[in-house]
Amino acid sequence: MGERGPDPIPWARRRNKRRGYGTSIEVARPPMPRDLPAEAKAEWRRVVPTLEGMGLLATIDRGVLIRYCRAWADWCELVALIASSGKLIKAPRGIVRNPAWLLKRDVEQSLADLARQLGLTPTARLRAGVRHERPPDPEEESISEQAIKPYREMLGEDA
């Protein structure tokens, strides 16, 4: 079942600030299981530092994170299988849709649910109160400085 209420708007003021009841959970990196497939380990290494940096990950989230990484590995495997066998396959009754499509759809649904739980979607991050900030672009700053330089020279200001 999905989250109740409309999707949050980033600029809206939240009157109903949810507060904990005096409990807090330490933001910490859970240990990675050794028996994960290679693709799942790669996804773990990609996702965990970001979640930890946002403050959305605790050691108690290990089970959800393992399920997400395994689902990701399954999805990658199914995509490769569909790419190699094709969207349609020959069956005794004729040409039919590849059954891997149904598996892929189920895995995509579980991936979406788990991603929402972990805060990997934009809506989930807004619900968690994470701010998106763009890092400064040095190229953009130099272009704006070049545009301002002639005006400063006309006004006689030191550049």
C-alpha positions as CSV (number, residue, x, y, z in Angstrom):
1,M,0.0,0.0,0.0
2,G,1.3,3.4,-0.9
3,E,1.9,6.5,1.3
4,R,-1.2,8.4,2.3
5,G,-1.8,12.0,1.1
6,P,-0.5,14.0,-1.8
7,D,3.1,14.0,-2.9
8,P,5.0,16.7,-1.0
9,I,5.8,20.0,-2.7
10,P,9.4,21.1,-2.0
11,W,8.6,24.7,-1.4
12,A,5.5,24.2,0.7
13,R,5.7,25.0,4.3
14,R,5.1,22.0,6.5
15,R,2.8,22.8,9.4
16,N,2.7,19.3,10.7
17,K,6.3,18.6,11.6
18,R,6.6,15.0,12.7
19,R,8.6,14.7,15.8
20,G,10.0,11.6,17.4
21,Y,9.1,10.6,20.9
22,G,12.5,11.3,22.3
23,T,14.1,8.3,20.5
24,S,16.9,8.6,18.0
25,I,18.7,6.1,15.8
26,E,22.4,6.5,15.1
27,V,23.2,6.9,11.4
28,A,25.5,4.1,10.6
29,R,26.6,1.9,7.7
30,P,25.3,-1.7,8.1
31,P,27.8,-4.5,7.2
32,M,27.5,-5.9,3.7
33,P,26.7,-9.6,3.6
34,R,29.4,-11.7,1.9
35,D,27.0,-13.9,0.0
36,L,25.5,-11.1,-2.2
37,P,25.9,-11.5,-6.0
38,A,28.5,-9.3,-7.7
39,E,25.9,-6.9,-9.1
40,A,24.2,-6.6,-5.7
41,K,27.5,-5.7,-4.1
42,A,28.1,-3.0,-6.7
43,E,24.7,-1.5,-6.0
44,W,25.4,-1.7,-2.2
45,R,28.6,0.2,-2.7
46,R,26.8,2.8,-4.9
47,V,23.8,3.4,-2.6
48,V,25.1,3.1,1.0
49,P,27.5,6.1,1.0
50,T,24.8,8.3,-0.4
51,L,22.1,7.2,2.0
52,E,24.6,7.5,4.9
53,G,25.5,11.0,3.8
54,M,21.8,12.0,3.7
55,G,21.3,10.6,7.2
56,L,18.7,8.1,6.1
57,L,20.5,4.9,6.9
58,A,20.9,3.0,10.1
59,T,22.2,-0.5,10.9
60,I,18.6,-1.6,11.5
61,D,17.9,-1.0,7.8
62,R,20.2,-3.8,6.7
63,G,17.4,-6.2,5.8
64,V,15.6,-3.7,3.5
65,L,18.9,-2.8,1.9
66,I,19.8,-6.4,1.3
67,R,16.4,-7.0,-0.4
68,Y,16.8,-3.9,-2.5
69,C,20.3,-4.9,-3.7
70,R,19.2,-8.5,-4.5
71,A,16.2,-7.2,-6.4
72,W,18.5,-4.9,-8.3
73,A,20.8,-7.8,-9.2
74,D,17.7,-9.9,-10.3
75,W,16.5,-7.0,-12.4
76,C,19.9,-6.7,-14.2
77,E,19.9,-10.4,-14.8
78,L,16.3,-10.3,-16.3
79,V,17.1,-7.4,-18.5
80,A,20.2,-9.3,-19.9
81,L,18.0,-12.4,-20.4
82,I,15.3,-10.5,-22.3
83,A,18.0,-8.8,-24.4
84,S,19.5,-12.2,-25.4
85,S,16.3,-14.2,-25.8
86,G,14.1,-11.4,-27.2
87,K,10.7,-10.0,-26.3
88,L,8.9,-12.7,-28.0
89,I,9.7,-16.4,-28.0
90,K,8.6,-19.5,-29.9
91,A,6.2,-21.8,-27.9
92,P,4.3,-24.9,-29.0
93,R,1.2,-22.7,-29.6
94,G,3.1,-20.2,-31.6
95,I,5.0,-17.0,-30.8
96,V,4.2,-15.7,-27.3
97,R,5.5,-13.0,-25.0
98,N,8.6,-13.9,-23.1
99,P,7.7,-15.0,-19.6
100,A,10.7,-13.1,-18.3
101,W,8.7,-9.9,-18.9
102,L,6.3,-10.9,-16.0
103,L,9.2,-11.6,-13.7
104,K,10.8,-8.3,-14.7
105,R,7.6,-6.4,-13.9
106,D,7.3,-8.0,-10.5
107,V,11.0,-7.2,-9.7
108,E,10.5,-3.6,-10.9
109,Q,7.5,-3.3,-8.5
110,S,9.4,-4.6,-5.6
111,L,12.4,-2.3,-6.5
112,A,10.1,0.7,-6.5
113,D,8.6,-0.2,-3.1
114,L,12.0,-0.8,-1.5
115,A,13.5,2.3,-3.1
116,R,10.7,4.4,-1.5
117,Q,11.3,2.8,1.9
118,L,15.0,3.6,1.7
119,G,14.6,7.1,0.4
120,L,16.0,6.5,-3.0
121,T,13.2,8.3,-4.9
122,P,12.8,12.1,-5.1
123,T,9.4,11.9,-3.3
124,A,10.7,9.8,-0.5
125,R,13.6,12.2,0.0
126,L,11.2,15.2,0.2
127,R,9.1,13.3,2.7
128,A,12.2,12.7,4.8
129,G,13.2,16.4,4.6
130,V,16.4,16.0,2.6
131,R,17.4,19.2,0.8
132,H,18.7,18.9,-2.7
133,E,21.6,21.3,-3.3
134,R,23.5,21.8,-6.5
135,P,27.3,22.0,-6.1
136,P,28.9,25.2,-7.4
137,D,29.9,24.9,-11.0
138,P,33.3,26.6,-11.5
139,E,32.7,26.9,-15.3
140,E,29.4,28.8,-14.7
141,E,31.1,31.2,-12.2
142,S,33.9,32.0,-14.7
143,I,31.3,32.7,-17.5
144,S,29.4,35.1,-15.2
145,E,32.6,36.8,-14.1
146,Q,33.6,37.3,-17.8
147,A,30.2,38.9,-18.5
148,I,30.5,41.3,-15.6
149,K,34.1,42.3,-16.2
150,P,33.4,44.8,-19.1
151,Y,30.7,46.6,-17.0
152,R,33.1,46.9,-14.0
153,E,35.7,48.4,-16.3
154,M,33.2,51.0,-17.7
155,L,32.3,52.0,-14.1
156,G,36.0,52.3,-13.2
157,E,35.8,49.6,-10.5
158,D,38.7,47.4,-9.8
159,A,38.1,43.9,-11.1
